Amino acid sequence: MATATAGATVVARKAKKPRLTFKQEIQTIRNLPRIQRTIVAMKVGGVALVAIGLEGIVTANYLLPVVFIPLGIFVSMLPIKVRIDRCLACAAPLGRDQAICPLCGAPQA
C-alpha cells in the first residue's frame, strides 16, 4: 500500500493493539456485568469438564469421557455474547461500534 506523491513514498502500517496489564485484566473481569461474568465462568467450566473427561480416559473409566467431553465442548462453544455500551476496563461510555476505549485505550473484545 505505498503511494508516490511528489517524489515521497507513504507506507501504511497496521497499528498494534495495546496489551492489557495483569491489573487491567483483573479490573476488566471485575467490571463485567453479572451475565458476562457467568459466561466467563461457563467457558472456564467447559474446559474443566473436558479435563475431567480426559482424566477418565487416563484412568480407564470410560463413562467419564463419554459424558464430560461432549458436555465440556458444548458449554465452551455456546455462542453467547452480551453487548454493553461501557468500556470493560474503565467503565467509560462507548459509542455504538467503538472497538477501543478513548480514555484508557483498552480493546473491547
N, C-alpha and C positions, 0 to 999 in steps of 0.2 A: 504494500500500500504506500508506495512512495510517489510523490508528485513533484515535478520540477516547475518552479515558478521563478522566473527571472534569474536563473542560474543557481537557485538554492534548492536543496532537496529536503523535504519534510517527511519524516518517517513516523507513522502512527504506532504507538506501543500500547500494549494492553496493561491496564493498571492492576497491580497486585491487590488482592483482598486483604484488609487488615486482619491480623490474627488476634484473637482474644487471649488475655492472660488467664491464669487459673482463677484468680479472684473474680474476673469478669464472667467466666463460665459459671461459677457458683452463684453469683448475683443474678445471672440470666435465669438459672433454674429457679431461684427464689422468686423472681419477678413473674414467672409464668402463672397464668390463671390456673385455677384448680383443675379444669378439664385438661389442659395441656400437661400439667404435672402427672395426671392419671395416665395420659397417653405415653409419656416418657417411661413411667413405671411399667406399663404393659409391654413396651418394647424391650426393656431390660428383663422383665419376667419371661418373655418369649425366649430370650437367649438362655435363661436359666432352665427353662423346660427342655430345650434341645440338649443342654448339657446333662440333664437327668437321663434323657433318652440314650445319649452316648455312653453314660455310665452303665446303663442296663446292658448295652452290647458288650462292654468290657467284662462285666461280672456274669455274663451268660444268663441274665434274667431277661428273656426276650419279650416279656409283656411290657416292660418299661419303654423300649424304643417304639413299639407299635402304638402306644398311647401318647407318649410325651413328644416325640419328634414331630409328628404332624400337627399336634396341638401348639407346640412352640413356634413352628413355621407359620401357622395360621395367625397366631397372636402377633408375631413380629411383623407380618406383612399386611396387617389391616390398614387400608388406605384412609386413615383419619387425619384430617387437618382442620384446625380451627383458626380462623382469621381474626386477628386483633389489630387495632389501629394504634398500638403503642410499641415503643422500642422494647425489645426483650432485655436489654442490658440496663438502660437508664429510665425506662418508663416514660420517655418523652413522646408526645403525639407525633404520628407519622402521616404522610399523605397516602392516598389510595394504593398506588403501586410503587411506593418508595422502598428500595432494597437496602439502602444504607442510611443509618440514622445521621441526621445533620449535626447533632450535638456531640455524640460520643464516637461516631464512626463505626459502630458495630454493624456487621452484616445481619440481615434478618432472613433466617432460613426457614 
